[in-house]
Each structure stands twice: as structure tokens, then as C-alpha cells.
Amino acid sequence: MSPNPIMITGVGVVSSIGIGRKAFFEGLLNKKSGICWLSERTDDDAKPDVDNMEPKGIWVGGPILDFDAKEFVRPRKALKVMCREIQLSFAASMLAIDDAGLTDAFPAAEDGVITPDRVGTVFGGEMFFGPPQEMVDSIQACLAEGDQINTSVFGMAAKKNLMPLWMLKYLPNMPACHVGISVNAHGPNNSLVLGDVSGPAAIMESISCLQRGIADVILSGSIGNRLNTSRMTCRYDSPIPEVNGEVKWASRPHDPDATGVVGGEAAVTLVLESSDHAKQRGVKPLATILSSASRFVASEAIQHGERSGELNPPFHRGSSKAIRLAISGALTQANRVAADIGLVVSHAMGDPMMDSAERIALSELEITAPLVAPIAALGHTGAASGGIAVATGALALANGMIPPTVGVEPAPQETSSESNSAPHRCGLRSTAEPLRSPLVLCLASTAEGSATAILLGDSAR
């Protein structure tokens, strides 16, 4: 490990089970589910007709209820150029700054504790979909006689009907930009759009910036939303679940009977800084980033040029080889072995193929540590999912606890409190238990074949 390792000194989370890192982790410990029928959502996106929810699976998700961006965004006039994803990401960043004890340090100033050129913002994201309502007038202008569509009219109609700054609401690099402007960060600014591994990729880029000495503090965030109305129409990349039983248990990672992926939304930001800088500030880190690795091995589906959201397509999504290589790379870099791992934060999502790829990789490396699958509680949060995994790992270390996984019940033979910690459903736990080894492996992977592995350790080591 580097003599000046990179530390996580603040965590900000905005999720369906809690806003703020304390509420989020308590939600995990208490097996709180953020999954519900989308008729309960409180934003402006599509809701189902409760008397005719066909297909039912598309109308279940993990929305963040009663979120008010005005509580976090300053100046408020910035809201007019922030879509929901940017608002959530900005809120997570403000929470992380406060959690790291940096509120009084920002906006950064030349004569301040942290100068502007020593602060960076590196975020992971995805395509931000605008609501269809914004395009109604422009599309109607294209209607011609006989139900024909005159697409040549659309450009001028959109120019007339959309506000001039419309595009700024949906650019994937805007979370890093808005946060950077807010804290007066003049250091590294970057945005990575890599699907589910976007958050870990942003963390790796942030680590590089800190190790190269071009920044002292990096705000590294990730944001994803699978519940936007337009995004919900693009469910070609994962199977839609069937809902059997209570809707709050609909997200079923590593369940052999799972039928599909429940969508969700979330944002997370980590404050990263070197050990020396954290000591200089007198702050106690939550966790140490021991190592990280990113690998790509094209999935069978990508190799054959066939993308499918079918439950059992002819060519597999995901790559167990990429996951295995990423884990091996992280372990080698940290000079650790599989037996050292005390917890795996799984990327399992309820897609039997994707979940199987992760299980195969863990089995091949003989990793038998307990697992936790945050997607069971939040749904699949897209580009935020990998960042959520790292935040979960850091909070597990900081609290010395392994959270249970929503929907996992004790095995029939578990009859005593002592046996409640026994593994059930691929290492997922039904009850919280102490973290017995201070080494946490955080995973993320994509259907195309990208995989990341980040190893976290106790900040005291």
C-alpha cells in the first residue's frame, strides 16, 4: 500500500431508503426496502393506472419519495438548468461535504484552508433522459395530413418551443460542473459515462489525480436513474421482473427464481483525500482505498452483436472472466488473498445471467466471504450502482457491521440467534452481523463485459 494512501473522509447518499449516509446505512441494517409501485412516486414522471398496470413489472421501482431539491441547491436559480439526476447528485455532494467536515472550507478561496486549484470534481454518470412532455409541442408541429410525420419541421419547432438552455439540463457532465462551480473547484474536472461501472471508474480517476499531486481533495460522485419516463421505454438491456407476492421484495439479487431487474434511482458522492491531508485536517477517515482494478472482456452477447433484455437470450450478458480478472487484479495490487476478505458488496441485480457471472467469478477465486446486495433495497440505480457499492463498503467498515440483504430470510434450519448469521442464498445474510475482517471487496459490472473491483480497508490500518 502507498505510504500516503487515499482515504474516504465523507459520504453523501440520496436514495429510496434514506437521505444522508446515516439514514442510508440504518436503512440497510434494518432491511428497509425502497421498492414500491410507481403509483406512489412523488416526482413528475409517469405513474401507472392502478386498475390497469400491464405489464405490471414495468411499474415497480425504487423512487426517492418527497425529495425537495430546494433544501440543497444554492443558488436556487440553478434549478432551472438541473434535471432530476443533477439535483440528486448536487444534494449528495452537499451531504458528503458536510459529512467530511468541509462545509466551512467551501467555496474554496485563495486564502482558505483549501485553495480552488487543489479541489477537483470527478463524476460518473449516464445519459439523462428528459420527460416526453417537453417535446409534445415540437412533435405535434410535425404532424401532417393523413397521419404523416414531417420530420424536417422538428428542428425549427424545437428551437421555438424549448427554452434556450434546455440542453444544459441533460448533459452527463453537468453534475461535476454544477458541484465544481458551487465549491469553486478549479482542479481536475471530469465525467465518465461507462454504465454501471461509471462510479468506480470516477473513483479510480480521482485516485490518480490525488496520487499525481494535482489535487488535495476530490469530490467523486455517481448518479443514475432507471425510472425516468423516457428511460422506462428503453428496457432493452435487462429483463422486466414479474411481481409475485409483496412488491417490496420484487428486487431479487442472487435468487434462482428471479425474473428480472427492478429499476431505481440514487446519487452518491465520496470525499477523497490523501492520508496526510486528512491527518492535517484532523479528520477521521471512514475507510482506506487499498486498491482498484478495471477489466473488460466482451460478453458473449457483445461478441455476437446481440443485445437483448430477454430473460433467457441465446447469448449471455455479463462476463465472469472480466469480474474474476478485476478481483484478482485488486487483490494482487493490495498484496491480499481471497481468505482475507471480510465482506463482498455484490453487484447482483436479479438478472439471472448477470448474477450468475458474478457467482462464477467468486467461486473460481474461492471467495466465501459474506455478501450484501444493495440493489435488493434500492433497485438497479444504473450508473449510481457501482458508487453505492463503494459507499456501502466504506460504511460497513466504519460501523464494523455487515448489513443484511432485503428479502433474504433465514434458512429453515436456522433456529437460534447464533445460527442466524449462517449464509443463505449465495452468502447473503438475513440479519446484520459483525464484520470479522476489515477488508471489503466492492464489485460492479456491465452486461457488455466491463468489471471493476475496489478493495477497502480499515482507516486505522
C-alpha positions as CSV (number, residue, x, y, z in Angstrom):
1,M,0.0,0.0,0.0
2,S,1.2,3.5,-0.8
3,P,2.8,5.4,2.2
4,N,0.2,8.1,1.6
5,P,-2.9,6.1,0.9
6,I,-6.2,7.5,-0.4
7,M,-8.9,7.8,2.2
8,I,-12.7,8.2,2.1
9,T,-13.4,11.0,4.5
10,G,-17.1,11.8,3.7
11,V,-20.1,10.0,2.2
12,G,-23.3,11.6,0.8
13,V,-26.1,9.4,-0.3
14,V,-29.5,10.2,-1.7
15,S,-31.6,7.0,-2.0
16,S,-35.0,5.5,-1.7
17,I,-34.1,4.1,1.8
18,G,-32.6,7.2,3.2
19,I,-31.0,10.6,2.5
20,G,-27.7,11.0,4.2
21,R,-25.1,8.3,5.0
22,K,-26.5,7.6,8.5
23,A,-30.1,7.1,7.2
24,F,-28.9,5.1,4.3
25,F,-26.8,2.7,6.3
26,E,-29.5,2.3,9.0
27,G,-31.9,1.5,6.2
28,L,-29.6,-1.3,5.1
29,L,-29.2,-2.6,8.7
30,N,-32.9,-2.6,9.2
31,K,-33.7,-4.3,5.9
32,K,-35.7,-1.3,4.7
33,S,-37.0,-1.7,1.2
34,G,-37.3,1.3,-1.1
35,I,-39.2,-0.8,-3.7
36,C,-42.9,0.1,-4.4
37,W,-45.5,0.5,-7.1
38,L,-44.6,3.6,-9.1
39,S,-48.1,4.9,-8.4
40,E,-46.6,6.1,-5.1
41,R,-43.8,8.2,-6.7
42,T,-43.8,11.9,-5.8
43,D,-41.9,13.3,-8.8
44,D,-43.4,14.3,-12.2
45,D,-42.7,11.2,-14.1
46,A,-45.1,8.5,-15.3
47,K,-47.4,6.7,-12.9
48,P,-49.5,3.7,-13.7
49,D,-53.2,3.4,-13.9
50,V,-53.6,1.3,-10.7
51,D,-56.6,-0.5,-12.2
52,N,-54.7,-1.5,-15.4
53,M,-51.0,-2.0,-14.6
54,E,-50.0,-4.1,-17.6
55,P,-47.3,-5.2,-17.8
56,K,-47.1,-5.0,-14.1
57,G,-43.3,-5.4,-13.8
58,I,-42.5,-2.1,-15.5
59,W,-44.5,-0.3,-12.8
60,V,-42.4,-1.3,-9.9
61,G,-39.2,0.5,-8.8
62,G,-37.3,2.3,-6.1
63,P,-38.2,6.0,-6.4
64,I,-36.9,8.6,-3.9
65,L,-40.0,9.9,-2.3
66,D,-40.6,13.6,-1.3
67,F,-37.2,14.8,-2.4
68,D,-37.0,18.6,-2.4
69,A,-34.0,19.9,-4.3
70,K,-34.6,23.4,-2.8
71,E,-33.2,22.1,0.5
72,F,-29.8,21.6,-1.1
73,V,-29.3,23.6,-4.2
74,R,-27.8,27.1,-3.9
75,P,-28.4,29.4,-5.7
76,R,-31.9,28.2,-6.3
77,K,-31.9,29.8,-9.8
78,A,-29.6,27.0,-10.8
79,L,-32.5,24.6,-10.6
80,K,-33.9,25.7,-13.9
81,V,-30.9,24.1,-15.6
82,M,-30.9,20.9,-13.5
83,C,-32.8,17.8,-14.4
84,R,-33.7,15.4,-11.5
85,E,-30.4,13.5,-11.8
86,I,-28.3,16.6,-11.5
87,Q,-30.4,17.7,-8.5
88,L,-29.9,14.4,-6.7
89,S,-26.2,14.4,-7.4
90,F,-25.8,18.0,-6.2
91,A,-27.7,17.1,-3.0
92,A,-25.4,14.0,-2.4
93,S,-22.4,16.2,-2.9
94,M,-23.5,18.8,-0.3
95,L,-24.2,15.9,2.2
96,A,-20.7,14.5,1.5
97,I,-19.0,17.8,2.1
98,D,-20.8,18.3,5.4
99,D,-20.0,14.7,6.4
100,A,-16.3,15.3,5.7
101,G,-16.3,18.5,7.8
102,L,-15.6,20.7,4.8
103,T,-18.7,22.9,4.9
104,D,-16.8,25.9,6.1
105,A,-13.9,25.3,3.6
106,F,-16.2,25.9,0.6
107,P,-16.4,27.8,-1.6
108,A,-12.7,27.4,-1.8
109,A,-10.7,30.7,-1.6
110,E,-7.0,31.6,-2.3
111,D,-6.6,32.4,1.4
112,G,-8.7,29.5,2.6
113,V,-7.9,26.1,4.2
114,I,-8.2,24.6,0.7
115,T,-7.4,26.7,-2.3
116,P,-9.5,26.4,-5.5
117,D,-6.8,24.8,-7.6
118,R,-6.5,22.0,-5.1
119,V,-10.1,20.8,-5.3
120,G,-11.5,18.6,-8.0
121,T,-14.8,17.1,-9.1
122,V,-14.8,13.7,-10.9
123,F,-18.2,12.1,-11.5
124,G,-19.7,9.0,-13.1
125,G,-23.0,9.2,-14.9
126,E,-25.1,8.1,-17.8
127,M,-27.5,9.5,-20.4
128,F,-30.0,11.8,-18.8
129,F,-33.4,11.4,-20.4
130,G,-35.8,14.4,-20.5
131,P,-39.5,13.9,-19.9
132,P,-41.5,13.3,-23.0
133,Q,-43.8,16.2,-22.1
134,E,-41.1,18.7,-23.1
135,M,-41.3,17.5,-26.7
136,V,-45.1,17.4,-27.1
137,D,-45.5,20.7,-28.9
138,S,-42.5,20.2,-31.1
139,I,-43.7,16.7,-32.1
140,Q,-47.2,17.9,-32.8
141,A,-45.8,20.5,-35.1
142,C,-44.5,17.7,-37.3
143,L,-47.9,16.1,-37.8
144,A,-49.1,16.4,-41.4
145,E,-52.2,15.3,-43.3
146,G,-53.1,11.6,-43.3
147,D,-51.3,10.9,-40.0
148,Q,-47.9,11.5,-41.7
149,I,-44.9,12.8,-39.9
150,N,-42.8,15.6,-41.4
151,T,-39.6,15.3,-39.6
152,S,-38.0,18.2,-41.4
153,V,-40.1,20.5,-39.3
154,F,-38.9,19.2,-36.0
155,G,-35.7,21.3,-35.7
156,M,-37.3,24.7,-36.1
157,A,-40.3,23.6,-33.9
158,A,-37.9,22.5,-31.1
159,K,-36.0,25.7,-31.4
160,K,-39.2,27.6,-31.0
161,N,-40.8,25.6,-28.2
162,L,-37.8,24.6,-26.0
163,M,-36.1,27.0,-23.7
164,P,-32.6,28.1,-25.0
165,L,-30.8,26.4,-22.1
166,W,-32.7,23.1,-22.5
167,M,-29.7,21.0,-23.4
168,L,-27.8,22.1,-20.3
169,K,-30.3,20.2,-18.2
170,Y,-29.4,16.9,-19.6
171,L,-25.6,16.8,-20.3
172,P,-23.9,14.0,-18.4
173,N,-21.0,16.2,-17.4
174,M,-23.3,18.7,-15.6
175,P,-23.2,17.1,-12.1
176,A,-19.4,17.6,-11.9
177,C,-19.7,21.1,-13.4
178,H,-22.5,22.3,-11.0
179,V,-20.8,20.9,-8.0
180,G,-17.5,22.3,-9.1
181,I,-18.9,25.8,-9.6
182,S,-20.6,25.6,-6.2
183,V,-17.4,24.9,-4.3
184,N,-15.2,27.0,-6.5
185,A,-13.2,24.0,-7.6
186,H,-10.5,24.9,-10.2
187,G,-8.8,21.5,-10.0
188,P,-9.4,18.3,-12.1
189,N,-12.9,18.1,-13.5
190,N,-14.0,15.0,-15.4
191,S,-17.1,12.9,-16.2
192,L,-17.1,9.3,-17.1
193,V,-20.1,7.6,-18.8
194,L,-19.5,3.8,-18.6
195,G,-22.7,2.3,-17.4
196,D,-22.8,0.5,-14.1
197,V,-19.0,0.9,-13.6
198,S,-19.2,4.7,-14.0
199,G,-18.9,5.4,-10.3
200,P,-15.9,3.1,-9.6
201,A,-14.2,4.5,-12.8
202,A,-14.6,8.0,-11.4
203,I,-13.1,6.9,-8.1
204,M,-10.1,5.4,-9.9
205,E,-9.6,8.6,-11.9
206,S,-9.9,10.6,-8.6
207,I,-7.3,8.4,-7.0
208,S,-5.0,9.1,-9.9
209,C,-5.4,12.8,-9.5
210,L,-4.6,12.7,-5.8
211,Q,-1.6,10.4,-6.3
212,R,-0.2,12.6,-9.1
213,G,-0.4,15.5,-6.6
214,I,-2.7,17.7,-8.8
215,A,-5.4,18.0,-6.1
216,D,-5.7,17.7,-2.3
217,V,-9.5,16.9,-2.2
218,I,-11.7,15.3,-4.8
219,L,-15.4,15.0,-4.8
220,S,-16.1,11.8,-6.6
221,G,-19.8,11.1,-7.3
222,S,-22.1,9.0,-9.4
223,I,-25.7,9.3,-10.4
224,G,-28.2,7.0,-12.2
225,N,-31.9,6.8,-12.8
226,R,-33.8,3.9,-14.3
227,L,-37.2,5.4,-13.5
228,N,-37.3,8.4,-15.8
229,T,-40.3,8.1,-18.1
230,S,-38.2,8.1,-21.3
231,R,-35.7,5.6,-19.8
232,M,-38.5,3.3,-18.9
233,T,-39.4,2.9,-22.6
234,C,-35.8,1.7,-23.2
235,R,-35.8,-1.6,-21.3
236,Y,-34.0,-3.5,-24.0
237,D,-30.9,-4.1,-21.8
238,S,-32.4,-6.1,-18.9
239,P,-35.5,-8.4,-18.3
240,I,-38.6,-6.9,-16.8
241,P,-39.4,-8.6,-13.5
242,E,-42.6,-10.4,-12.7
243,V,-44.2,-9.4,-9.4
244,N,-45.2,-12.3,-7.2
245,G,-46.1,-11.6,-3.6
246,E,-45.3,-8.3,-1.8
247,V,-43.9,-5.7,-4.2
248,K,-41.2,-4.6,-1.7
249,W,-39.5,-7.9,-2.3
250,A,-39.6,-7.6,-6.1
251,S,-35.8,-7.0,-6.4
252,R,-34.2,-10.4,-6.0
253,P,-30.4,-10.5,-6.4
254,H,-28.8,-13.9,-6.5
255,D,-32.2,-15.6,-6.3
256,P,-32.5,-18.6,-8.6
257,D,-36.2,-17.7,-9.1
258,A,-35.6,-14.1,-10.0
259,T,-37.2,-13.0,-13.2
260,G,-35.8,-9.5,-13.9
261,V,-34.4,-6.2,-12.8
262,V,-36.3,-3.6,-10.8
263,G,-35.3,0.0,-11.7
264,G,-34.3,2.6,-9.1
265,E,-32.6,6.0,-8.7
266,A,-29.9,7.2,-6.5
267,A,-26.9,9.5,-6.2
268,V,-23.7,9.2,-4.1
269,T,-20.7,11.3,-3.6
270,L,-17.4,10.4,-1.8
271,V,-14.9,12.9,-0.5
272,L,-11.5,11.5,-1.2
273,E,-8.1,12.8,0.1
274,S,-4.7,11.5,0.9
275,S,-4.0,10.2,4.4
276,D,-1.6,13.1,5.0
277,H,-4.1,15.7,4.1
278,A,-6.8,14.0,6.2
279,K,-4.4,14.0,9.2
280,Q,-3.6,17.6,8.6
281,R,-7.3,18.5,8.8
282,G,-7.7,16.4,11.9
283,V,-10.5,14.3,10.4
284,K,-11.0,10.6,11.0
285,P,-11.5,8.7,7.6
286,L,-14.2,6.2,7.1
287,A,-12.1,3.8,5.1
288,T,-8.9,3.4,3.1
289,I,-8.9,2.6,-0.6
290,L,-6.3,-0.2,-0.7
291,S,-6.5,-1.0,-4.4
292,S,-8.7,-0.9,-7.5
293,A,-8.8,-2.7,-10.8
294,S,-10.8,-2.4,-14.0
295,R,-11.1,-5.1,-16.7
296,F,-13.0,-5.7,-19.9
297,V,-13.7,-9.0,-21.6
298,A,-16.5,-8.7,-24.1
299,S,-19.6,-10.7,-23.1
300,E,-20.9,-13.4,-25.3
301,A,-23.8,-11.1,-26.4
302,I,-21.4,-8.3,-27.4
303,Q,-19.2,-10.7,-29.3
304,H,-22.2,-11.8,-31.3
305,G,-23.6,-8.3,-31.7
306,E,-26.8,-9.3,-30.0
307,R,-28.2,-7.1,-27.2
308,S,-31.3,-8.5,-25.5
309,G,-33.4,-7.9,-22.5
310,E,-34.9,-11.3,-22.7
311,L,-34.8,-13.5,-19.5
312,N,-33.0,-16.3,-21.4
313,P,-31.5,-14.9,-24.6
314,P,-29.3,-17.1,-26.8
315,F,-26.1,-15.2,-25.9
316,H,-25.1,-14.3,-22.3
317,R,-25.0,-10.9,-20.8
318,G,-22.0,-10.1,-18.5
319,S,-18.6,-11.6,-18.3
320,S,-17.4,-13.8,-15.4
321,K,-13.9,-13.6,-16.7
322,A,-13.8,-9.8,-16.5
323,I,-15.1,-9.9,-12.9
324,R,-12.6,-12.6,-12.0
325,L,-9.7,-10.6,-13.5
326,A,-10.7,-7.4,-11.8
327,I,-10.9,-9.1,-8.4
328,S,-7.6,-10.8,-9.0
329,G,-6.0,-7.5,-10.0
330,A,-7.2,-5.7,-6.9
331,L,-6.1,-8.5,-4.6
332,T,-2.6,-8.6,-6.2
333,Q,-2.2,-4.9,-6.1
334,A,-3.1,-4.8,-2.4
335,N,-1.0,-7.9,-1.6
336,R,-4.0,-9.7,-0.2
337,V,-5.6,-13.1,-0.8
338,A,-9.2,-14.3,-1.0
339,A,-9.3,-15.5,2.5
340,D,-8.6,-12.0,3.8
341,I,-11.9,-10.6,2.5
342,G,-14.5,-10.0,5.2
343,L,-17.3,-8.8,3.0
344,V,-18.3,-8.6,-0.7
345,V,-20.6,-5.8,-1.8
346,S,-22.3,-7.6,-4.6
347,H,-23.5,-6.0,-7.9
348,A,-26.2,-8.7,-8.2
349,M,-29.4,-7.2,-9.5
350,G,-32.0,-10.0,-10.2
351,D,-30.9,-10.7,-13.7
352,P,-30.1,-14.5,-13.6
353,M,-27.4,-14.2,-16.2
354,M,-25.6,-11.2,-14.7
355,D,-25.8,-12.6,-11.2
356,S,-24.5,-15.9,-12.4
357,A,-21.4,-14.3,-13.9
358,E,-20.5,-12.8,-10.5
359,R,-21.1,-16.0,-8.7
360,I,-18.9,-17.9,-11.1
361,A,-16.1,-15.4,-10.6
362,L,-16.3,-15.6,-6.8
363,S,-16.4,-19.3,-6.9
364,E,-13.4,-19.6,-9.2
365,L,-11.4,-17.4,-6.8
366,E,-12.7,-19.4,-3.8
367,I,-14.1,-16.3,-2.1
368,T,-16.5,-17.4,0.6
369,A,-17.0,-14.1,2.5
370,P,-20.5,-12.9,3.3
371,L,-22.2,-10.8,0.6
372,V,-24.6,-7.8,0.7
373,A,-26.6,-6.8,-2.3
374,P,-27.8,-3.1,-2.0
375,I,-29.8,-3.4,-5.2
376,A,-32.3,-5.6,-3.3
377,A,-33.3,-2.5,-1.3
378,L,-32.8,0.2,-3.9
379,G,-33.5,-1.4,-7.3
380,H,-30.9,-1.1,-10.0
381,T,-29.8,2.6,-10.0
382,G,-27.8,2.5,-13.2
383,A,-24.6,4.5,-13.1
384,A,-25.0,5.1,-9.4
385,S,-24.9,1.4,-8.6
386,G,-21.2,1.0,-8.5
387,G,-20.7,4.1,-6.4
388,I,-23.4,2.9,-4.0
389,A,-21.4,-0.3,-3.6
390,V,-18.3,1.5,-2.6
391,A,-20.3,3.8,-0.1
392,T,-21.8,0.6,1.4
393,G,-18.4,-0.9,1.8
394,A,-17.0,2.2,3.5
395,L,-19.9,2.4,5.9
396,A,-19.7,-1.3,6.7
397,L,-16.0,-0.7,7.7
398,A,-16.8,2.5,9.6
399,N,-19.5,0.8,11.6
400,G,-17.9,-2.7,11.8
401,M,-21.2,-4.3,10.6
402,I,-22.3,-6.4,7.7
403,P,-25.8,-5.3,6.6
404,P,-28.4,-8.0,5.7
405,T,-29.9,-8.1,2.3
406,V,-33.6,-7.2,1.8
407,G,-35.8,-10.3,1.0
408,V,-33.3,-12.9,2.3
409,E,-35.0,-14.9,5.0
410,P,-33.2,-17.3,7.5
411,A,-32.8,-20.8,6.1
412,P,-35.3,-23.4,7.6
413,Q,-32.6,-25.0,9.8
414,E,-31.7,-21.6,11.4
415,T,-33.3,-21.9,14.8
416,S,-31.1,-20.0,17.2
417,S,-29.8,-16.4,17.2
418,E,-26.3,-17.8,16.7
419,S,-27.2,-19.6,13.6
420,N,-28.9,-16.6,12.1
421,S,-25.5,-15.5,10.8
422,A,-25.3,-18.6,8.6
423,P,-25.1,-18.0,4.9
424,H,-28.3,-18.2,2.9
425,R,-28.7,-17.6,-0.8
426,C,-25.2,-17.3,-2.1
427,G,-23.7,-15.8,1.0
428,L,-26.3,-13.0,1.5
429,R,-27.2,-12.6,5.2
430,S,-30.7,-12.4,6.7
431,T,-29.6,-10.5,9.7
432,A,-26.8,-8.0,10.5
433,E,-23.6,-9.4,11.9
434,P,-20.2,-8.0,12.9
435,L,-17.6,-7.5,10.2
436,R,-14.9,-10.0,11.2
437,S,-12.2,-9.0,8.8
438,P,-11.6,-5.3,7.9
439,L,-11.3,-5.9,4.1
440,V,-14.2,-5.2,1.9
441,L,-14.5,-6.0,-1.8
442,C,-16.8,-3.7,-3.8
443,L,-17.9,-5.0,-7.2
444,A,-19.6,-3.5,-10.3
445,S,-20.0,-4.9,-13.8
446,T,-21.9,-4.3,-17.0
447,A,-23.8,-6.5,-19.5
448,E,-21.2,-5.6,-22.1
449,G,-18.3,-7.1,-20.2
450,S,-16.7,-4.3,-18.1
451,A,-16.0,-5.0,-14.4
452,T,-14.4,-3.1,-11.6
453,A,-13.2,-4.2,-8.1
454,I,-12.3,-1.8,-5.3
455,L,-10.7,-3.1,-2.1
456,L,-11.4,-1.0,1.0
457,G,-9.6,-1.4,4.4
458,D,-10.0,-0.1,7.9
459,S,-8.8,3.5,8.0
460,A,-6.7,2.7,11.1
461,R,-4.5,0.4,9.2
